[in-house]
Structures are given as structure tokens and as C-alpha cells.
Amino acid sequence: MLNNNLKKIEVKNLTNSTKEFIKKNRIKGIILGCTELPLAFPKSKFKDVKIFDSLDILADAIITHLKTPVLPLLVKGGARGGFNVKISL
């Protein structure tokens, strides 16, 4: 498992091996689905293949979602017979 204790030379060897594998197998894209993978596979070192970083995708989706206006719905029948505000997402 990759972690923060990888030495620079190990990362370089891993990067070179991965580049060879990508070229040999004509891979067009890689999904980095774990939080530590972008540390070992920086986009700047892989110009010939599309890198999909799951954390970037998640961050973009959250920002887009937060920019979307949300209208509150008033729902009658609170604890005291008043109105509750219900947020619809």
C-alpha cells in the first residue's frame, strides 16, 4: 500500500514502470480512486494519458452542488402546529 513514507526513488521507479505499462498496453485513462494515489501519480508526470482523480471529481461536484440554488419548502405540522422548513436537495 502506498503511504507518505515512500522514498523519492521508489516513487520515480513506480512512475517509470507505470509509464511503460501505459505505453505497452495503450491505456488512455487512469482512475485514481484512493486518496494517496495522486501523491504517487501526479498529473504533471503523465501527459499522454487522462488522469481521473476521484478527489478532484468529488470536490468539483460539491462546488457545483453548493452553487445550485436550493428552495426551502414550508411544511405544516411542526411540533407546535407551525411550519417547519424542509430543505429539498
C-alpha positions in Angstrom: 0.0 0.0 0.0 1.2 3.4 -0.9 1.8 5.8 2.0 3.6 9.0 2.9 6.8 7.1 3.7 7.6 6.3 0.1 11.1 7.4 -0.8 11.6 9.6 -3.8 13.5 6.9 -5.7 10.7 4.4 -5.1 8.1 6.9 -6.5 10.3 7.6 -9.5 10.7 3.8 -10.2 6.9 3.4 -9.8 6.3 6.3 -12.1 8.6 4.9 -14.8 7.2 1.4 -14.5 3.7 2.8 -14.8 4.6 4.9 -17.8 6.0 1.8 -19.5 2.8 -0.2 -18.7 0.6 2.5 -20.0 2.5 2.7 -23.3 2.7 -1.0 -23.8 -1.0 -1.5 -23.1 -2.2 1.6 -24.9 -4.1 2.8 -21.9 -6.0 6.1 -22.5 -7.1 6.8 -18.9 -6.4 6.0 -15.3 -8.8 6.4 -12.4 -7.1 7.3 -9.1 -9.7 6.0 -6.7 -7.7 6.3 -3.4 -6.6 9.4 -1.6 -2.9 8.5 -1.6 -2.6 7.7 -5.3 -2.3 11.3 -6.6 0.9 11.5 -4.5 2.5 8.7 -6.4 0.9 9.5 -9.8 0.9 13.3 -10.2 -0.9 14.5 -13.4 2.1 16.5 -14.4 4.2 13.3 -14.9 1.5 11.6 -17.1 0.9 13.9 -20.1 0.0 11.1 -22.5 -2.9 9.7 -20.5 -6.0 11.1 -19.0 -5.9 11.0 -15.2 -9.2 10.9 -13.3 -8.6 11.9 -9.7 -11.6 10.9 -7.6 -10.9 13.7 -5.1 -10.9 16.3 -7.8 -14.1 14.9 -9.2 -15.7 14.9 -5.8 -14.5 18.5 -5.0 -15.9 19.7 -8.3 -19.2 18.0 -7.7 -19.5 19.6 -4.2 -18.7 23.1 -5.5 -21.3 22.7 -8.3 -23.9 21.4 -5.9 -23.2 24.3 -3.4 -23.6 26.8 -6.2 -27.1 25.4 -7.1 -29.9 27.4 -5.5 -32.0 25.3 -3.1 -35.5 26.5 -2.3 -36.8 25.7 1.1 -40.2 24.1 1.4 -42.6 25.1 4.2 -44.2 22.0 5.7 -47.2 22.5 8.0 -47.3 20.4 11.1 -44.4 21.1 13.3 -44.2 20.1 17.0 -46.4 23.1 17.9 -48.6 23.1 14.8 -46.5 25.7 13.0 -44.4 25.4 9.9 -41.1 23.5 9.5 -38.6 24.4 6.9 -37.6 21.4 4.9 -34.6 21.7 2.5 -35.0 19.7 -0.7 -31.7 18.5 -2.1 
